[in-house]
Amino acid sequence: MKYRAEIDIMPLKALLDPQGKAVTASMKNLGLAEIQNIRIGKHITLEIDAASKEEAKKKVDAACTKLLCNQIMEFYEVEIFEN
């Protein structure tokens, strides 16, 4: 069966996010000073062939921990959907 994974990878809350900080500062120049504390991450979508939703989740977790996410600086959240 085919599944689709939606993965959000974000910097750990304890770490600085220079890209998010720069965008937050730019909001003032746009007249949007009420928008604050922007954090910028990655969104990844992929398809998986697996026998079950649980197996698909295990495969996606392996991909995240081995390649997609630097767990020293980032955390990830996954949602699995049937295709």
N, C-alpha and C positions, 0 to 999 in steps of 0.2 A: 504494500500500500504506500502511496505517496503522502508525505506530510510537508508542511511549510513551517519553518521556524522564523520567528521574529525575535531578533536579539538586540538589546540595548546595552551598550557598554559606556560606562561613565567613569570619570575620575573619582577616586575615593574622596569622601567628604572632608577628610582630615588634610588632604593635599591641596596646594594652590592650583588653580586652573587659570594659567596666564591668558589663554585664548578667551575664556569666559570673562575674565577681568577686563580685557581690552574692549570686548563688545559691550559690557556693562558701562564702561566709561564713555563709549561712543553714543550710548542712548541719551546722555545729557545734551550732546551736540544736536541731536535730532528732536529735542524738545520732549523727550520721553523719560525724564529723570525718575518717574515713579516705577519704572522697570528696573529691578535690581537683582543682584546675586545670580547672574546668568552662569550656567555650567554647560559646557559644550562637550558632547561625546560622539559616539558612532551608533548608527543603526544598520544592522546587517540582516538581510533576508536570504534564506537558502532553502533548498528542497532536499528532502531525505527519503530514500527508499528504506522502509523498515516494516517489520511484521506487526508492530504495535506502537501506540503513542509513547509508552514507557521506553521502548527500545530507541525510538527516534530521539527522545529527550536525553538518553544516555550518550548517543552518538554526538548530539549537539554539545552536550557538556564536555565531552572529550575534545571536540574541535575548539571550544572556547578556552579550555585550560591549557591545551597544548600549542595553540597558534593564535587565536583571535584576540585574546584578552591577556594583558600583562597584569597579573593579579597582585603584583607589588604596588602598582599605581592605579589599578582600575577594578571595578566590579561589573558583573553582568547579570542581566535578567533575561529569561527566555520564555516565550509563549509558543506552544506547538499547536498547529491547526491541521485538520485533514484537508487534503487538496481535492 
